[in-house]
């Protein structure tokens, strides 16, 4: 049976559409900056173009794509001289599957957003300043008119509340 080139392109397009977000989020979870995750996600699918993948199941395909992305990430870090060695790769993979599963992490992200909306306004503001704007604890304390220690405690409590809430929603 002859493989039609347009069928192959269609399969690759569908593969990218189905798994691109998952691969990108996985790379971000590994510690890749957004721009690097963009590049490595593209490289992951270019690798699949070079060496086509025989798909057995969506779960197996997702796992294979994560492995390719992981290897590309490690290679890039080594090349850039920024390699951090960890013996917790398996734990990272298990955590990824627990939180993101096979749905690109949409369910976990929805749970996080809902839980975030339940935090007090001050807690939301503190976390946004810290993690979206990369503000220092001192800047957060000044903006909220509290001590630096108070800002630290506020963020610790808020992160714990988020963790507990999301874990309940993901069970």
C-alpha positions in Angstrom: 0.0 0.0 0.0 1.4 3.4 -1.0 1.4 6.1 1.6 -0.1 9.3 0.3 2.0 12.4 1.1 -1.1 14.5 2.0 -2.3 11.8 4.4 1.1 11.9 6.2 0.9 15.7 6.4 -2.7 15.5 7.7 -1.6 12.9 10.4 1.3 15.2 11.4 -1.0 18.2 11.6 -3.4 16.3 13.8 -0.6 15.0 16.0 0.7 18.6 16.5 -2.8 19.9 17.3 -3.4 17.1 19.8 -0.1 17.2 21.6 1.6 20.6 21.1 0.2 22.2 24.3 1.1 19.2 26.4 4.7 19.1 25.2 5.0 22.9 25.7 3.6 22.7 29.3 5.8 19.7 30.0 8.9 21.6 29.0 7.9 24.6 31.1 7.4 22.1 34.0 11.0 20.9 33.4 12.2 24.5 33.8 12.4 25.8 30.2 11.7 29.5 29.7 8.7 30.2 27.5 10.8 31.0 24.4 12.9 27.9 24.9 9.8 25.8 25.3 8.5 27.2 22.0 11.7 26.2 20.2 11.9 22.8 21.8 8.3 22.0 21.1 8.8 22.8 17.5 12.0 20.7 17.5 10.1 17.8 19.0 7.7 17.7 16.1 10.5 18.3 13.6 12.1 15.2 15.0 8.9 13.3 14.4 8.9 14.5 10.8 12.4 13.1 10.4 11.7 9.8 12.0 8.0 9.1 11.8 6.3 7.6 14.8 4.1 4.6 14.7 1.1 5.5 17.0 -0.2 2.7 19.2 -2.3 4.9 21.6 -2.7 8.5 22.5 -1.1 7.8 25.9 1.9 6.1 24.3 2.3 8.9 21.8 2.2 11.5 24.5 4.8 9.6 26.6 7.1 9.3 23.5 6.7 13.0 22.7 7.5 13.9 26.3 10.6 11.7 26.1 11.8 13.4 22.9 11.1 16.9 24.4 13.0 15.9 27.5 16.0 14.7 25.6 16.1 17.9 23.5 15.9 20.0 26.7 18.8 18.1 28.2 20.8 18.4 25.0 20.2 22.2 24.8 21.0 22.7 28.5 24.3 20.8 28.1 25.2 22.7 25.0 24.5 26.0 26.8 26.5 24.9 29.8 23.5 25.3 32.0 22.8 21.6 32.8 21.4 20.9 36.3 21.7 17.2 37.0 18.8 15.6 38.9 18.1 12.1 39.9 14.4 12.8 40.1 13.3 12.4 36.5 11.0 9.6 37.3 9.4 11.5 40.1 8.9 14.5 37.7 7.2 12.2 35.2 5.0 10.7 37.9 4.1 14.2 39.2 3.3 15.3 35.6 1.0 12.4 35.0 -0.7 13.0 38.4 -1.3 16.7 37.6 -1.7 16.9 33.9 -2.6 13.3 32.9 -3.5 13.0 29.2 -5.6 16.1 28.8 -2.7 18.6 28.3 -3.2 19.7 31.9 -6.4 21.5 31.1 -8.3 19.9 34.1 -5.5 20.9 36.5 -5.2 24.4 35.1 -9.0 24.8 35.4 -8.8 23.6 39.0 -5.9 26.0 39.8 -7.8 29.0 38.3 -10.9 28.2 40.3 -8.9 27.7 43.5 -7.0 30.9 42.8 -10.3 32.8 42.5 -11.2 31.7 46.0 -8.2 33.3 47.6 -8.5 36.7 49.3 -7.8 39.7 47.1 -4.5 40.4 49.0 -3.3 36.8 48.6 -4.1 36.9 44.8 -2.3 40.2 44.5 0.8 39.0 46.4 1.0 35.8 44.2 0.5 37.8 41.0 3.2 40.2 42.0 5.6 37.4 42.9 5.0 35.0 40.0 3.7 37.1 37.2 5.7 40.3 37.8 8.7 38.7 39.5 8.5 41.3 42.3 10.6 40.9 45.5 9.1 40.1 48.8 10.0 43.6 50.0 8.1 45.2 47.0 5.1 43.0 47.7 5.2 44.0 51.4 5.3 47.7 50.5 2.4 47.4 48.0 0.2 45.6 50.6 1.3 47.8 53.4 2.6 44.9 55.5 6.0 43.7 56.8 8.2 41.6 54.6 7.7 38.7 57.0 3.9 39.2 56.7 4.2 39.0 52.9 6.2 35.8 53.2 3.6 34.3 55.5 0.7 35.5 53.3 2.2 33.9 50.2 3.1 30.6 52.0 -0.5 30.3 53.3 -1.9 31.1 49.9 0.3 28.5 48.2 -0.8 25.9 50.7 -4.4 26.8 50.2 -4.0 26.5 46.4 -2.2 23.1 46.8 -4.8 21.7 49.1 -7.7 23.0 46.9 -6.3 21.7 43.7 -5.4 18.3 45.1 -9.1 17.9 46.3 -10.4 18.9 42.8 -8.0 16.5 41.0 -9.0 13.4 43.1 
